[in-house]
């Protein structure tokens, strides 16, 4: 009998990239609210629980001015911008393509012209100008957090969600202590989402006839067919159509392009 999570795993959209949109001042950690919607539950005891929203506005990483209050750092001298009814501060000096030479105010740290009457245009400028101010460690840790979006390369059998390992490398220990849970490593290559056969608790016969794709010399099976725009039509020599409900062309030695395609045919 297959695990209960298998159906969700095979149909999961691993093409969605993960982006951090929250910052916890107590943990000094940025995280994704989709992958980790219950941070408060797992927050370490006896530490400050203060979570701020992060938004990417006009290509800039910005933090909610309202959510940042009460962490021991003075933000009032930093310029804020209004967006959708809330106030947001730039983390880093905004590199605007439009010149603002006509504006009357100047950032004390970088010298950029600004329309608003604030001393600094961004948090980084205030930290640079006054590194010994009270609570600067809070602002410095915020600036040091990584904000790049990443591929989801791990699937949790308990959450039934995928997330980047780099964002939550102790997922089971933190989120599911004393619970039955496991993670499955997922590989991305040439549009495929791949898994090693020994990661799945299913009968070995399930993998018969399914395409093998090598990743660093290790044979992996595709979880599902690739997006339509990345599929290879079965017109090249040595290729034929997948026997499943997709348009993928695969080598003659394989019958199905993926685990899901085989499952759909056998259903």
C-alpha positions, 0 to 999 in steps of 0.5 A, a space after each residue: 500500500 502506498 503512503 497517503 502523501 504519494 498522490 499529493 507528492 506526484 502532483 505537487 508543483 515544484 516549479 514554484 520558487 520560494 521567496 522570503 517575505 517575513 523576518 523574525 527579529 527574535 530569531 534574526 531569521 528571514 523565512 517564507 510565510 507560505 512554507 512556514 505559515 506557523 512560525 509563532 508556534 515554533 518560535 524559541 521560548 524566552 526570545 522576542 517574538 516580533 515578525 515583520 512583513 517583507 515586500 519587493 516593491 519596484 525591485 527593492 527589498 522593503 520592510 514594514 515600518 509598522 512591524 519594525 517598531 519595538 525591537 530596540 532600534 530607532 527607525 524614525 530618521 529613515 525614509 519610508 514610502 507608502 504602498 497599499 496603505 502601509 509604510 515601507 522602508 528600503 533595506 538597501 540604498 535604492 538605485 533609482 534609474 530616474 535622477 532626483 537632482 531637483 529634490 531638496 533633501 539629501 541622504 546624510 550617508 550616501 548623498 542621494 537626493 530625496 523628496 522626503 525630509 528624512 536623514 537617510 534613504 535606507 536602513 543600510 545608510 543609517 547603519 553605515 553612518 552610525 554603526 554604534 547606535 543602540 540596537 544596531 545589531 538588529 538592523 545589521 542582522 536584518 541587512 545580512 539576511 538573504 533575500 534571493 528566491 530559490 528552488 524548492 528541493 525538499 518535500 515534507 511528507 507531513 506538511 505535504 509542501 516543498 521548500 528550499 533546504 537552505 531555508 529550513 535545513 532542520 525542518 523535521 526536528 523544528 516543525 514535527 518533533 515526536 511526529 512521523 515525518 520525513 523529507 524527500 530530496 527533489 532534484 531540478 535538471 533541464 525542466 525535470 523534477 527528479 527523485 531517487 527511487 530509494 526515497 519513495 516507499 513504493 514497490 520497486 516494480 513501480 519504476 519499471 519502464 520509467 525514464 531515467 535521467 542522470 544527475 551527477 552520475 546518479 540515475 533519477 526518475 522524473 516525478 511528472 512530465 515537464 511543462 509543455 513548453 519544455 517538452 521534446 516532441 517525439 520526432 527525433 531519431 531514437 525517440 517515441 511518445 510517452 505512453 502517458 497523457 503527455 506530449 513528451 518524447 522519450 528514448 525508445 528504451 523507456 515507456 513512460 516519461 515519469 512516475 505520474 504518467 505511469 500512475 495515471 495510465 494504471 489508474 
